[in-house]
Amino acid sequence: MNYKNLKKKDREVYNILFKERKRREDTLEMIPSENHTSPAALEGLATIFNDKYSEGYPKKRYYGGNEFIDMVEILCQERARKLFNVPHANVQPYSGSPANHAAYFAVLKPGEKALGMDLSVGGHLTHGTSVNFSGRYYKALSYGVDKKTGRVDFKEMEKIAKKEKPKLIWASTSAYPRVLEWKKFRKVADLAGAYLVADIAHIAGLIISGDHPSPVPYAHLITTTTHKTLRGPRGGIIMVTKEGLKKDKNLIEKVDRAVFPGTQAGPHEHQIAGVAVCLKEASGKNFQKYGHQIIKNSKTLANSLVKKGFRLVTGGTDNHLMVVDLRDKGISGKDAQELLDKAGITVNKNTVPFDPNPPFSPSGIRLGTPAVTTRKMKEKEMERIADFITQVIKKRDKKTVSEIRGKVKNLCRRFPIP
Ligand SMILES: *Cc1c(COP(=O)(O)O)cnc(C)c1O
């Protein structure tokens, strides 16, 4: 895309765009929920499919002129079904939060109970936080992690499930560095008679590459984003599994009606076209290699940080992310984030389990490798990044930060964004 029209018609947006492009080129994106979307998927997104209204579903639309829109949405659905190995995929959710909204809407009535992972240990806003619709309109219960191991506390979960009988249980992570044990989640869900919803927003790409077990044999519903490890345009998908159909033969209809007309109107068909491209790319051999490398990079980064004296939540990682506990370093997560930003390393502050500090100034930072792996960085570069992070956090002076800034820029130049 050469942006020649944009340049002519709107210099202001054009100039800001090029500043952002430069920022991206010259910095290391280490936020685990972010990635550099493939150019082909971006081209799919920036299309005239944007112009159509297509409320409804393929072949059952409320507007005329949708024959090609139908083709692109059907293609996207087929690719999602095949890739994730599920009987039904609705590709209309605008993003991860709307997909989760639809999951609640499909199986709960307002005021009914849902059990989700606590925000501070890796749950998501939409899993029952009081400030979110999920905590306002539904009765939210939460489970946490074991104080010693930092792993999901299934005993606690079982107790809550037996006593409270929630109707929906979330199995999910956005800051949990370990494998999600789907079978154990399902056991708890069965104790309560609940729907088990696997929200794979972060790990969808790793499931496709075979680097994280699939929830398909255990979950009734699966929700995901398309822009994290999956590396596509921002979007969401909600899927029904065979297990889901065994539990509730009307689940497909419930899900589709929950998305439209329940919680959304006109689908973003340009976004669906971009997601279709991303799903095609994710089905190739190169994507498998990409997933394997994310994990190798993540483990190398984690091991290097541990060797340099950092404490990681659960002691390490099995997936694409890690949470560094900074309490023994005398720096808050917020200050560490700001210092690293100055050095060109983009991370986000994050709570640690049982964090004594408040969420706007928590005790940890969250790091991930999906974006740097997209730049083709490997283990050797991860060791260097661990060294950069260590120097910035240990020394904290202007001179060190600016020295590291220079080194980060040089590293970035050697690994251009595709
Ligand atoms: C990112 C994320 C979402 C929400 O996605 P948005 O696209 O930001 O709405 C939902 N669930 C989990 C676990 C996530 O990490």
The ligand as a Gaussian input file, in Angstrom:
#p B3LYP/6-31G(d) Opt

LIG

0 1
 C       -7.398000      -9.791000      24.422000
 C       -8.379000     -10.641000      25.110000
 C       -9.753000     -10.501000      24.888000
 C      -10.413000      -9.298000      24.242000
 O      -10.110000      -8.903000      23.059000
 P      -10.408000      -7.446000      22.462000
 O      -10.153000      -7.720000      21.047000
 O       -9.440000      -6.519000      23.120000
 O      -11.812000      -7.105000      22.737000
 C      -10.606000     -11.424000      25.461000
 N      -10.135000     -12.417000      26.230000
 C       -8.829000     -12.555000      26.495000
 C       -8.372000     -13.683000      27.361000
 C       -7.896000     -11.679000      25.966000
 O       -6.617000     -11.809000      26.253000

